[in-house]
Amino acid sequence: MSVGKLSYKGQIVIPKQLREKYGLKPDSNVRITEIDGHIVVIPIFDDPIKDTRGILKKKYPEETLTAGELIKEYREEEKKLEAGKEAKS
């Protein structure tokens, strides 16, 4: 999980790993919305079939996780990382 910083203009950098994974290039369009109290960035592609090739590979091929379950998993992962940082301090 990456951490970003919001600029005074409200801008944030999408980490390179995610830009490459989702095929985001300079001047790419994205939709920014709120889902279950979270800010979500959704890529908008000119040719959705061509441009989304490969991004639907699941991290858990044998499981189907809902968005809520994924958010819960990421929160737990983040808590573990924060606990590790505090232990080192």
Phi and psi in degrees as GROMACS dihedral restraints (atoms count N, CA, C in turn):
[ dihedral_restraints ]
;  ai    aj    ak    al  type     phi  dphi    fc
    3     4     5     6     1  -101.8    20    10
    4     5     6     7     1   153.3    20    10
    6     7     8     9     1  -117.8    20    10
    7     8     9    10     1   133.7    20    10
    9    10    11    12     1  -119.2    20    10
   10    11    12    13     1   175.0    20    10
   12    13    14    15     1  -129.7    20    10
   13    14    15    16     1   134.9    20    10
   15    16    17    18     1   -82.9    20    10
   16    17    18    19     1   128.8    20    10
   18    19    20    21     1   -78.4    20    10
   19    20    21    22     1   169.2    20    10
   21    22    23    24     1   -63.7    20    10
   22    23    24    25     1   -19.1    20    10
   24    25    26    27     1   -89.7    20    10
   25    26    27    28     1     1.4    20    10
   27    28    29    30     1    84.3    20    10
   28    29    30    31     1    16.2    20    10
   30    31    32    33     1   -93.4    20    10
   31    32    33    34     1   149.2    20    10
   33    34    35    36     1  -140.2    20    10
   34    35    36    37     1   146.6    20    10
   36    37    38    39     1   -92.2    20    10
   37    38    39    40     1   130.0    20    10
   39    40    41    42     1   -82.3    20    10
   40    41    42    43     1   125.8    20    10
   42    43    44    45     1   -54.3    20    10
   43    44    45    46     1   145.5    20    10
   45    46    47    48     1   -53.9    20    10
   46    47    48    49     1   -43.2    20    10
   48    49    50    51     1   -55.5    20    10
   49    50    51    52     1   -43.9    20    10
   51    52    53    54     1   -73.3    20    10
   52    53    54    55     1   -38.2    20    10
   54    55    56    57     1   -60.0    20    10
   55    56    57    58     1   -43.5    20    10
   57    58    59    60     1   -68.0    20    10
   58    59    60    61     1   -42.9    20    10
   60    61    62    63     1   -59.8    20    10
   61    62    63    64     1   -40.3    20    10
   63    64    65    66     1  -101.8    20    10
   64    65    66    67     1     8.0    20    10
   66    67    68    69     1    67.5    20    10
   67    68    69    70     1    31.5    20    10
   69    70    71    72     1   -85.0    20    10
   70    71    72    73     1   127.1    20    10
   72    73    74    75     1  -121.9    20    10
   73    74    75    76     1   168.4    20    10
   75    76    77    78     1   -52.3    20    10
   76    77    78    79     1   140.6    20    10
   78    79    80    81     1    70.3    20    10
   79    80    81    82     1    12.6    20    10
   81    82    83    84     1   -67.7    20    10
   82    83    84    85     1   147.7    20    10
   84    85    86    87     1   -94.5    20    10
   85    86    87    88     1   140.7    20    10
   87    88    89    90     1  -134.9    20    10
   88    89    90    91     1   152.8    20    10
   90    91    92    93     1  -103.1    20    10
   91    92    93    94     1   131.6    20    10
   93    94    95    96     1  -113.4    20    10
   94    95    96    97     1   123.9    20    10
   96    97    98    99     1  -143.9    20    10
   97    98    99   100     1   178.4    20    10
   99   100   101   102     1  -118.7    20    10
  100   101   102   103     1   130.2    20    10
  102   103   104   105     1  -132.9    20    10
  103   104   105   106     1   122.1    20    10
  105   106   107   108     1    50.2    20    10
  106   107   108   109     1    41.4    20    10
  108   109   110   111     1    79.4    20    10
  109   110   111   112     1    13.7    20    10
  111   112   113   114     1  -122.5    20    10
  112   113   114   115     1   144.6    20    10
  114   115   116   117     1   -81.7    20    10
  115   116   117   118     1   128.9    20    10
  117   118   119   120     1  -124.3    20    10
  118   119   120   121     1   134.8    20    10
  120   121   122   123     1  -108.4    20    10
  121   122   123   124     1   121.5    20    10
  123   124   125   126     1  -117.7    20    10
  124   125   126   127     1   121.1    20    10
  126   127   128   129     1   -63.4    20    10
  127   128   129   130     1   142.2    20    10
  129   130   131   132     1  -117.3    20    10
  130   131   132   133     1   121.3    20    10
  132   133   134   135     1  -107.9    20    10
  133   134   135   136     1   147.6    20    10
  135   136   137   138     1   -66.3    20    10
  136   137   138   139     1   -45.8    20    10
  138   139   140   141     1  -120.3    20    10
  139   140   141   142     1    90.5    20    10
  141   142   143   144     1   -57.8    20    10
  142   143   144   145     1   -34.1    20    10
  144   145   146   147     1   -68.0    20    10
  145   146   147   148     1   -50.8    20    10
  147   148   149   150     1   -68.5    20    10
  148   149   150   151     1   -46.5    20    10
  150   151   152   153     1   -74.1    20    10
  151   152   153   154     1   -20.5    20    10
  153   154   155   156     1   -99.1    20    10
  154   155   156   157     1     5.9    20    10
  156   157   158   159     1   -55.9    20    10
  157   158   159   160     1   124.9    20    10
  159   160   161   162     1    93.6    20    10
  160   161   162   163     1   -18.5    20    10
  162   163   164   165     1   -81.0    20    10
  163   164   165   166     1    -9.5    20    10
  165   166   167   168     1   -91.1    20    10
  166   167   168   169     1     4.6    20    10
  168   169   170   171     1   -64.7    20    10
  169   170   171   172     1   127.5    20    10
  171   172   173   174     1   -85.7    20    10
  172   173   174   175     1   145.6    20    10
  174   175   176   177     1   -68.3    20    10
  175   176   177   178     1   -33.9    20    10
  177   178   179   180     1  -121.2    20    10
  178   179   180   181     1    83.2    20    10
  180   181   182   183     1   -60.6    20    10
  181   182   183   184     1   -29.9    20    10
  183   184   185   186     1   -85.7    20    10
  184   185   186   187     1    -9.6    20    10
  186   187   188   189     1  -115.5    20    10
  187   188   189   190     1   152.2    20    10
  189   190   191   192     1  -119.3    20    10
  190   191   192   193     1   111.5    20    10
  192   193   194   195     1  -103.8    20    10
  193   194   195   196     1   141.2    20    10
  195   196   197   198     1   -79.7    20    10
  196   197   198   199     1   166.3    20    10
  198   199   200   201     1   -59.4    20    10
  199   200   201   202     1   -40.9    20    10
  201   202   203   204     1   -62.0    20    10
  202   203   204   205     1   -40.7    20    10
  204   205   206   207     1   -66.7    20    10
  205   206   207   208     1   -39.4    20    10
  207   208   209   210     1   -64.2    20    10
  208   209   210   211     1   -42.8    20    10
  210   211   212   213     1   -62.0    20    10
  211   212   213   214     1   -43.5    20    10
  213   214   215   216     1   -60.7    20    10
  214   215   216   217     1   -43.1    20    10
  216   217   218   219     1   -62.1    20    10
  217   218   219   220     1   -44.4    20    10
  219   220   221   222     1   -64.8    20    10
  220   221   222   223     1   -37.7    20    10
  222   223   224   225     1   -63.3    20    10
  223   224   225   226     1   -42.6    20    10
  225   226   227   228     1   -63.6    20    10
  226   227   228   229     1   -41.4    20    10
  228   229   230   231     1   -62.0    20    10
  229   230   231   232     1   -42.4    20    10
  231   232   233   234     1   -64.7    20    10
  232   233   234   235     1   -40.5    20    10
  234   235   236   237     1   -61.1    20    10
  235   236   237   238     1   -40.7    20    10
  237   238   239   240     1   -64.3    20    10
  238   239   240   241     1   -42.3    20    10
  240   241   242   243     1   -63.6    20    10
  241   242   243   244     1   -44.0    20    10
  243   244   245   246     1   -64.5    20    10
  244   245   246   247     1   -40.5    20    10
  246   247   248   249     1   -63.0    20    10
  247   248   249   250     1   -38.2    20    10
  249   250   251   252     1   -65.3    20    10
  250   251   252   253     1   -38.6    20    10
  252   253   254   255     1   -65.3    20    10
  253   254   255   256     1   -42.6    20    10
  255   256   257   258     1   -66.0    20    10
  256   257   258   259     1   -36.6    20    10
  258   259   260   261     1   -65.8    20    10
  259   260   261   262     1   -33.6    20    10
  261   262   263   264     1   -74.3    20    10
  262   263   264   265     1   -24.0    20    10
